[in-house]
């Protein structure tokens, strides 16, 4: 309100008095490494914030490797480990809000999202703005053509295999595919079926019976052309969206785009689980892109960033993120607002994601998809299985051994020595 009182005092001053200059807005840079399409989706969000007030102006910039962090940094799942390794350059969100004297209670965030970005003290080191969990998508028209009931999609991996066989018999050249194999088929397959990704000492351990059986199953699908592989990232998403594939395991956030395609009648269901694993299904994991705040900021910049964080946390903005990007609302309040304001069809993907997450906070100490060099190793070893060069057990054993070597090399000397003694 300082601007209003300043304007009043200027208008009442004698004509000979020079008008005071309005304070320049605080400039905040928002860095990212998104592609052009996804970056364009950010612009309306930023423009609305800039238009609602004049004290703070946020500008989107593309992140350049090696440069110092900007005030706000959008970090994708694949970049997560690099930012954790450089956490001294960033400030926990709780501290940012406290210094800015802005109200903030991290306990109000949904627990399955909060725990993914919290440190050992329960402080948020980032804001989970664009989180999702993997689900199963299916082409309803392809299901009907194959004699399958689109209102009763497969729930288990065995049922998914039966569906893939019928789809292949009906002429489908791509009955099943997956995006982000390390994220879906290792991290979330393990969590969903109660299998360990790491042991109590933090060593990788995703070469257990459940994971080996699963990868071996996918290998037989690949040989039978039930499973078609398109790449390590989200290459399969477009193939499914174009109608080329009948089933896809991918991000729940994809539902927003798929449901907009008039040429595609898409269904969404829970990620399949193995019904021969005791206690399955458990819960899947929520992760994705988060906002990290630079540690080295001026007081005015800290206040500006805090103001933007509160803007993003508003239910209205979270609903917009859900509609435009399919992301999970960050708070129960925003979730309730989305449930009341969105159409039932728009909520289908969210409801499946909610059911899988179940509000649970049990998360593995390590997520291989968040550690780029380990994810690359896992993808390499999985590709060797698809190519018939290695059996599933050997490939996963190699991935664990190579991944642990990477983790030990990156650990501080004392921690690395302790890890070696613990073997």
Helices and strands as residue ranges (DSSP letters): H 2-12, E 26-32, H 36-52, E 56-62, E 72-75, G 77-79, H 80-85, G 87-89, E 90-91, H 93-99, G 106-108, H 111-114, G 115-117, E 127-132, E 134-139, H 140-145, H 157-169, E 176-178, H 181-181, I 182-188, H 189-192, H 209-224, H 235-241, E 247-251, G 252-254, H 255-258, E 266-269, E 287-294, H 299-313, H 315-325, H 332-341, H 344-357, G 368-370, H 372-386, H 392-410, H 413-421
